[in-house]
């Protein structure tokens, strides 16, 4: 086990599958201490077992990111277990894409609650710790749909653009306030995860499935970027990463 990230305490939301799970595996290999968060306890328990068997220091807390209280409890749990928090990877998200004319208003609200408010809740929960210790790293999963417009992604993209804005202002304010809080926003293109399973609109679902089947790459690609961001020296902040399959003209 290489110790590049030894003694770093990292919280990962959306850790039960996809990018979160891949990141947990890689950071555990690199010696980080992890607190995994998601809604599916069975998946979290299985992942914890798998990683602790290999000697990693891993715990989990079932968390609904749409609840401010549960985010606060998650950070408190990590601090209680490890004495500190060095980084949080706010990665929970859903992508029930559809044309706006389909008026899937409930899905719009869910995306705002999870993709945007979930990130805000995570920031609010961890900021007091990071400000107090004058260090910390906040990493988020946005999307290439947070960089440009795509049909069928109006609301999904809106939440991801919002995350982009938030994180850039957070980076600037932290520098101005001298709190040394670092940020990294990741904009993935077609990464093979469970995101497509959340699409209920038939036409959109078929189109996305074909796109991902043709281009999709492993979530390990994102895990390596999270590790890379975390491994930078304290005085170095890499604020944005756009990443996707070489074959995809996103």
C-alpha positions as CSV (number, residue, x, y, z in Angstrom):
1,X,0.0,0.0,0.0
2,X,1.6,3.3,-1.1
3,X,1.2,6.0,1.5
4,X,0.8,9.1,-0.7
5,X,-2.3,10.1,1.2
6,X,-1.5,8.6,4.5
7,X,-3.1,10.3,7.4
8,X,-5.5,12.3,5.2
9,X,-9.1,11.9,6.3
10,X,-11.5,12.1,3.4
11,X,-15.4,12.0,3.3
12,X,-17.0,10.7,0.1
13,X,-20.7,11.2,-0.7
14,X,-22.4,9.1,-3.3
15,X,-19.9,6.4,-2.3
16,X,-22.0,3.3,-2.9
17,X,-21.4,3.0,-6.6
18,X,-19.8,4.5,-9.7
19,X,-17.3,7.4,-9.2
20,X,-17.7,7.4,-5.4
21,X,-16.9,3.7,-5.1
22,X,-14.0,3.8,-7.5
23,X,-12.6,6.8,-5.6
24,X,-13.0,5.1,-2.3
25,X,-11.0,2.1,-3.6
26,X,-8.2,4.1,-4.9
27,X,-7.8,6.5,-1.9
28,X,-7.9,3.5,0.4
29,X,-5.0,1.9,-1.6
30,X,-3.1,5.2,-1.2
31,X,-3.5,5.1,2.6
32,X,-6.2,7.7,3.2
33,X,-8.7,7.2,6.1
34,X,-12.2,7.3,4.7
35,X,-15.8,8.0,5.7
36,X,-18.2,6.8,3.0
37,X,-21.7,8.3,2.7
38,X,-24.7,7.3,0.6
39,X,-28.3,6.1,1.1
40,X,-27.8,2.4,0.5
41,X,-26.4,0.9,3.6
42,X,-26.0,-2.6,2.1
43,X,-23.6,-1.2,-0.5
44,X,-21.7,0.8,2.0
45,X,-21.3,-2.1,4.3
46,X,-20.0,-4.3,1.5
47,X,-17.5,-1.7,0.4
48,X,-16.3,-1.1,3.9
49,X,-15.8,-4.8,4.4
50,X,-13.9,-5.2,1.1
51,X,-11.5,-2.3,1.9
52,X,-10.9,-3.1,5.5
53,X,-10.0,-6.6,4.6
54,X,-7.1,-5.1,2.6
55,X,-6.0,-3.1,5.7
56,X,-7.7,0.2,4.9
57,X,-9.1,2.5,7.5
58,X,-12.8,2.9,6.4
59,X,-16.1,3.6,8.0
60,X,-19.4,4.7,6.7
61,X,-22.6,6.7,7.7
62,X,-25.9,6.4,5.9
63,X,-26.6,9.9,4.7
64,X,-29.2,11.6,2.6
65,X,-27.4,14.7,1.2
66,X,-30.6,16.6,0.8
67,X,-30.8,16.8,4.6
68,X,-28.6,19.6,6.1
69,X,-28.7,17.8,9.5
70,X,-27.5,14.5,8.1
71,X,-24.6,16.3,6.4
72,X,-23.7,18.0,9.7
73,X,-23.9,14.6,11.4
74,X,-21.7,13.0,8.8
75,X,-18.9,15.6,9.4
76,X,-19.2,15.2,13.1
77,X,-19.0,11.4,12.8
78,X,-15.8,11.7,10.7
79,X,-14.3,14.1,13.2
80,X,-15.2,11.8,16.1
81,X,-13.7,8.8,14.5
82,X,-10.5,10.3,13.1
83,X,-10.1,13.6,15.1
84,X,-10.2,15.8,11.9
85,X,-11.4,16.1,8.3
86,X,-8.9,17.0,5.6
87,X,-11.1,16.7,2.5
88,X,-14.7,16.1,1.3
89,X,-15.7,14.8,-2.1
90,X,-19.2,16.0,-2.8
91,X,-20.1,13.5,-5.5
92,X,-23.7,12.4,-4.9
93,X,-25.8,13.2,-8.0
94,X,-28.7,12.0,-10.2
95,X,-29.3,12.6,-14.0
96,X,-32.9,12.0,-14.9
97,X,-32.5,14.0,-18.2
98,X,-35.5,14.8,-20.4
99,X,-36.7,17.6,-22.7
100,X,-38.2,20.5,-20.7
101,X,-41.5,20.1,-22.6
102,X,-41.9,16.7,-20.9
103,X,-42.5,18.7,-17.7
104,X,-41.0,16.1,-15.3
105,X,-41.2,18.6,-12.5
106,X,-40.7,16.1,-9.7
107,X,-37.4,15.1,-11.3
108,X,-36.4,18.7,-11.7
109,X,-36.9,19.2,-8.0
110,X,-34.9,16.0,-7.1
111,X,-32.0,17.2,-9.2
112,X,-32.0,20.6,-7.5
113,X,-32.2,18.9,-4.1
114,X,-29.4,16.4,-4.7
115,X,-27.1,17.9,-7.2
116,X,-27.2,21.5,-5.9
117,X,-28.6,21.6,-2.4
118,X,-26.7,18.4,-1.6
119,X,-23.4,20.2,-2.4
120,X,-24.5,23.3,-0.5
121,X,-25.3,21.2,2.5
122,X,-21.9,19.5,2.3
123,X,-20.1,22.8,2.1
124,X,-22.1,24.2,5.1
125,X,-21.4,21.1,7.2
126,X,-17.6,21.1,6.6
127,X,-16.8,24.9,6.4
128,X,-16.7,25.6,10.1
129,X,-14.1,22.8,10.6
130,X,-12.0,24.0,7.6
131,X,-12.1,27.6,8.6
132,X,-11.1,26.8,12.2
133,X,-8.2,24.6,11.1
134,X,-7.3,27.0,8.2
135,X,-7.0,24.1,5.7
136,X,-9.3,21.7,3.9
137,X,-10.1,20.5,0.4
138,X,-13.6,20.5,-1.2
139,X,-14.0,18.5,-4.4
140,X,-17.2,18.3,-6.4
141,X,-18.5,16.3,-9.4
142,X,-20.0,18.7,-11.9
143,X,-20.4,17.6,-15.5
144,X,-19.5,18.7,-19.0
145,X,-23.2,19.7,-18.9
146,X,-22.0,22.3,-16.4
147,X,-19.7,23.8,-19.1
148,X,-22.0,24.0,-22.1
149,X,-25.7,23.4,-23.0
150,X,-27.0,20.1,-24.1
151,X,-30.6,19.4,-25.3
152,X,-32.5,17.2,-22.7
153,X,-30.1,18.4,-20.0
154,X,-31.7,21.8,-19.1
155,X,-32.3,21.2,-15.4
156,X,-29.4,18.7,-14.9
157,X,-27.1,21.2,-16.6
158,X,-28.5,24.1,-14.6
159,X,-27.6,22.3,-11.3
160,X,-24.1,21.5,-12.7
161,X,-23.5,25.1,-13.9
162,X,-24.5,26.2,-10.4
163,X,-22.0,24.0,-8.8
164,X,-19.3,25.4,-11.1
165,X,-20.2,29.0,-10.0
166,X,-20.3,28.1,-6.3
167,X,-16.9,26.4,-6.3
168,X,-15.2,29.1,-8.2
169,X,-16.5,31.8,-5.7
170,X,-15.6,29.5,-2.8
171,X,-12.0,29.2,-4.1
172,X,-11.7,33.0,-4.5
173,X,-13.2,33.8,-1.1
174,X,-11.0,31.3,0.7
175,X,-7.9,32.9,-0.9
176,X,-9.2,36.3,0.1
177,X,-10.0,35.2,3.7
178,X,-6.7,33.4,4.1
179,X,-8.4,30.1,5.2
180,X,-6.3,28.0,2.7
181,X,-9.4,26.0,1.7
182,X,-8.7,24.4,-1.7
183,X,-11.3,23.4,-4.3
184,X,-11.5,21.2,-7.3
185,X,-14.5,20.9,-9.6
186,X,-14.5,17.9,-12.0
187,X,-16.5,18.0,-15.3
188,X,-16.9,14.4,-16.5
189,X,-18.2,13.4,-19.9
190,X,-19.4,9.8,-20.6
191,X,-18.3,7.8,-17.5
192,X,-20.0,4.4,-17.0
193,X,-21.9,4.7,-13.7
194,X,-25.5,4.2,-12.6
195,X,-26.5,7.7,-13.7
196,X,-28.3,6.4,-16.8
197,X,-30.6,4.3,-14.6
198,X,-32.3,7.5,-13.3
199,X,-33.6,8.5,-16.8
200,X,-37.3,7.9,-17.2
201,X,-37.8,9.7,-20.5
202,X,-37.7,6.9,-23.2
203,X,-36.2,8.9,-26.0
204,X,-33.5,10.5,-23.8
205,X,-32.7,7.2,-22.2
206,X,-32.2,5.4,-25.6
207,X,-30.0,8.2,-26.9
208,X,-27.8,8.4,-23.8
209,X,-27.5,4.6,-23.6
210,X,-26.2,4.5,-27.2
211,X,-23.8,7.4,-26.4
212,X,-22.4,5.7,-23.3
213,X,-22.2,2.3,-25.0
214,X,-20.1,3.8,-27.8
215,X,-17.8,6.1,-25.7
216,X,-18.2,5.4,-21.9
217,X,-15.1,4.8,-19.8
218,X,-14.5,3.5,-16.3
219,X,-15.1,5.7,-13.3
220,X,-11.5,4.9,-12.3
221,X,-10.6,7.9,-14.6
222,X,-12.3,10.3,-12.1
223,X,-10.9,8.5,-9.1
224,X,-7.4,9.1,-10.4
225,X,-8.1,12.8,-10.7
226,X,-9.5,13.1,-7.2
227,X,-6.3,11.5,-5.9
228,X,-4.2,13.8,-8.1
229,X,-5.9,16.9,-6.7
230,X,-5.5,15.7,-3.1
231,X,-1.8,14.9,-3.6
232,X,-0.9,18.4,-4.6
233,X,1.2,20.4,-2.0
234,X,-0.9,22.6,0.3
235,X,0.1,25.8,-1.6
236,X,-1.1,24.4,-5.0
237,X,-4.8,24.5,-6.0
238,X,-5.9,22.9,-9.3
239,X,-9.5,24.2,-9.5
240,X,-10.9,22.5,-12.6
241,X,-10.6,19.2,-14.4
242,X,-12.6,18.4,-17.6
243,X,-12.3,14.7,-18.4
244,X,-13.9,12.1,-20.7
245,X,-13.3,9.5,-23.3
246,X,-10.7,10.3,-25.9
247,X,-13.3,9.1,-28.6
248,X,-16.1,11.3,-27.4
249,X,-16.6,14.7,-29.1
250,X,-18.4,16.1,-26.0
